[in-house]
Every structure is written in C-alpha cells, then in structure tokens.
Amino acid sequence: MTEDSILELLFYILPAVVVGVIAFYFFNLHTRNEERRRRYLLHKESQKQALPLRLQAYERMALFLERIAPGNLLVRIKPAGDEKEAYLTLLIKAIEQEFEHNLAQQIYISDECWNVIKASKNATINNLRKVAGREEVTTANELRQQVVNSLIDQQPPSETGLAYIKNEVKNLW
C-alpha cells in the first residue's frame, strides 16, 4: 500500500469514525434522558398515591395535638375523685393512649416533625407534673384550676407542634 492509498483510506474512515462517535454520544444522551423521564413519571405517580396518606397523617397528628392541649384535655377528662395524683395519672394515661393510637403515622411524616410532636407530648406531660408538684395544689380540682391558670402565662407545647405541622404541610405544595 502506498502512502497515497493509506491517506485516501484515512479520509474515508475518519468521517465514519466521527459520525459513529457522535451517534454513540447522542444515543447515550437519549437513553439517559428517557431513563430520567421514566423515573420522574414513576415518582410523580407514587407521589400522587402517597400525598393523601401523608396529608391524612398530618391531620391525625394535628388532631392528636389538639386533643392533648391542656385546655381541651381538662374539658374532656374530668376527675373521678378528689385525689390529684389519681387525676394526674388519668390525664397522663389519656395522653399516652392518644399517642400510642397514632404511632403508625410516623411512617408518613418527616423525622423532624415526629420529633417535634413527641417533644410537645413530653412537654405537656412535664407541665402537668410540674403543676401537680406545687405545694398549693392538693386536690384534683385545684390541679385543673392551676393548669388552666398556667395556660394564661404560657403557650401550651401542643401549639408549637401544630405550628410545625402547618408549616410542613404548607411546604408540601
């Protein structure tokens, strides 16, 4: 083979190689874009199914926080007797039962939101214990009165949890 024939062969092969490389590049680009589009459509479809479940979980946790708010809790649960310790135990038991009833909702809400809800529950219980521990509180009715009075001075912990839930739901849109 002569130098001219090799050069002529390169002139024929070079464009074919360039076209082949460009075709391969565009084929890979197209394949990746199709894969992304399929994943996006799958994600969109799963979101369409998951969103109602997530919203329902947020609704249930908002209801939980409303139910354990001291003002609502005291109206719903009346003392059986005059013993403050028995009433305190009854209130804490009601909060814990409400919480246990909604444990499965943590699957659908963020970890941060779940932690805020747990902190609200624990703070509510601690506030009830703190009020019950005061020396001037000796009966169940006095406990109720002091808890209501403490609500005047400070916002109940459940309000913090509700605000967090509202903000998180607003960010879903």
N, C-alpha and C positions, 0 to 999 in steps of 0.2 A: 504494500500500500504506500502510496506516495503521500507526501506532505499535503498536497492539494486535496487529495481524496479524504484524508483524515480531517482536514479543516472543513471540507464540504459536509462531511458526516456530522461533525460537531454543530454546524449551522442548522442542520435538520433536527438533531437530537435536543439541543439546548432549548428551543421554544417548546418542544413537547414536555421536557422536564419542568420548565417554568409553569406551563399550563397545568401539569399534574400536581405540582406543589400548591398552586393557587386553588385548584379544585379540592384537594385534600383539606386545605385550611378552611375553605368555605363549607365543606361537608361537616367538618368537626364543629364549626361555629353553629351551623344549623342544628346539628344533633344536640349540642348543649342547650341551645335556646328552646328546643322542643321539650327537652327534659325539664328545664325550669318552668316552662308553661304548664306541663303536666303536674308538676309538684305544686305550683300555685293553685291550679284548679282543684286538686285534691285537698289542699289546705283550706281553700275557700269553702269547699263543700263540708269539710269537717267542722269548720267554724260555724257554718250555718246550723249544724246539728248541735254543736256544743254551747252556743250562745244562750239558748233558752235555759239549758241546765245551769249554766253559770249564773244567769240572772235570778233564777229560782233560788239558788244557794245564797246569793246576796240578800234576797228578800227574806229568806228564813233567818239569816243571821241578824238582819235588821230587826225582825220581829223578836228574836231572842234578846237583843239588847234593850228593846223597848220593854219587854216583859220583866227583865231583871233591874230596870231602873227603879231605885228605891221608892219613888212616889207611886209607881204602878204596882210594885211588889207588895207594898204595905196595904194598898187598897184591895188587892186580890187575895192576900193571905192574912186572915185575921187570927189573933192569938186564941188558942184553945183554953188557956187558963191565964193566971196572973204571973206565972214564972217567966222571968226574962230569958233565962238560959234555954228553956224549952222552946220559947218563941224564936230565939236566935237560931237554934238548931233547925227549927222548922223552915225558917227563911233560907238558911244556907242549903238545906236539903232541896228546897224548891229550885234554887239557882243551879245546883249541881245536876238535878234531874233534867232541867231545861237544856243545860249544856250537853249532857250525855245524849239527849234526844237528837241533837243537831251535830254530833261528832262527824258524821259522814260528809257533811257539807265542806269540810276542809279539802276534799279532793278537788272541788271546783273553784276554790278561791285561792288567791296568792298566799304564799307563806307569810309575807309581811302583814297582810290583812288578818290572817288567822292568829298571828301573834298579838296583834292589837286587840282582837276580840277576847283572847284568853287573858290579856293584861287587864282589860275592862272588867271581866268577870272576877278576877282575883282582887282587883282594887275595890270592887263593890263589896265583896265578902270581907275584906280587911276593914273597910269603912264601917260596916255593920258591927264587926267585932270591936273596933275602937270605941264606937258609941256605947256598945253594951258594957265595955270595961270601965266606963266612967262611974265614979262613986255615987253620983246623984241619981243614976238610973238603977232602980230596984225592982220595977215591975215591967211587964210586957207593954202596957200602955205608955209608960214613961219612955221605954225604948222606942216605940213608934213615934212619940212626940219629938224626941231628941233627934231621931233620924230625919224627920221632916224639917226640923229646925236647921240641921246641918246642910240641907239642900238649899237653904236661903243663902248660906255663906259661900258655898262652892258648887260648881257644876258637877253633876254625877259622872262617874267614869264612863258610863254607857254612852254619854253624849260624844265623847272623844271617839269611841268605836264607830258610832253612827256617822260622824263626820268623815272618818276614814273610808267607810264603806261607800258613802255617797260620792266621794272624790274618785274612788277606784271605779265605780260604775260609770261615772261621767267620762273617765278615760277609755272606757271600752268602745265608745263611739268614735 
